[in-house]
Amino acid sequence: MEIWKKSRFFCSKIYKVTLSFPNEEKFGLTNQLRRASVSIPSNIAEGSSRKSNKDFARFLEIVIGLAYKTEKQIFILSDLGFIN
């Protein structure tokens, strides 16, 4: 539950940060980063509703992949000078 709450907070921060990005990035990195960050708490919630630990673990594996994807996108945005 605590990780889910933190992932919701993280998602909110991503949305706030990306508001200042250039309009030409609206359908590029901004969209990708927002979608990945929304998917993290969504997959935690969906996985927790599954009846078996194996199913839940699969959703958590997806979350880990999304977290790595989000991290790499943040590195790219930093390289481009959109964030510090």
N, C-alpha and C positions, 0 to 999 in steps of 0.2 A: 504493500500500500504506500509506503514511504517513497519508494522509487517511482511509482506512478505519479505521486504528487509532484516530485521533483521534475519529472519529465514534462508535466503540464506547465510548470513554471518556466522550464527551458523553452518550450514551444512558444509561450507568450513572449519571452524575451526575443526569440528569433523574429517573430512577427513585428515587434516594435523596432528592432534594429533594421530590418529590411525596408521599413517605411521610408528611410532616407536614401535608399539606393536609387541610382539613375533609372529613368523610365525605360531605357533600352534594355535593362536587365529584368524587367517585369516578367517576361516569359522565359528567361534564361535561368541563371543561378538563383534568383529570388524565388521563383516558382519551385525549383527543385529542392531548395533548402527548406522552404515552408512545408512542402509535401512530406519530406523525410521527417521533419520534426513533429508533424502532426501524427505520422504513422507510429512513432515510438510509443506514446501513451495509448494510442488506439490498439496496438498489438498487445500491449500488456493487459489492457482491459479485456480484450477478446480472449486471450489465452487463459486468463484467470477464470473465465466462465466454462472452460472445458472440463470434462469429467475426469480426465486422467492427468497425472503428472507428466507423462510422456508428451501429450498434446500441448500442455502448458510450456514444457521445455522447448518444444519446436517453435512456439511463438516467441519465446525469449531469445532463441537463436536468431530469429529474424530481426528482433530489436537490436541485438548486438551488431548485426550487419548494417542496420540503419544508422546506428550511432557512429560507426566507422565512416559510413558514407557522409554523414553530416559533418564529422570532424574534417574530412578531406575537403569538403566544400568550403568550410570556414577557412582552412589554410589558403585555398585559392582566392577567396574574397580578400584575405589579408594581403596576399601577393599583389592583388590588383589595386590595393589601397582603399577598398571600400570600408574596411574595419581595421581597428588597431590590434 
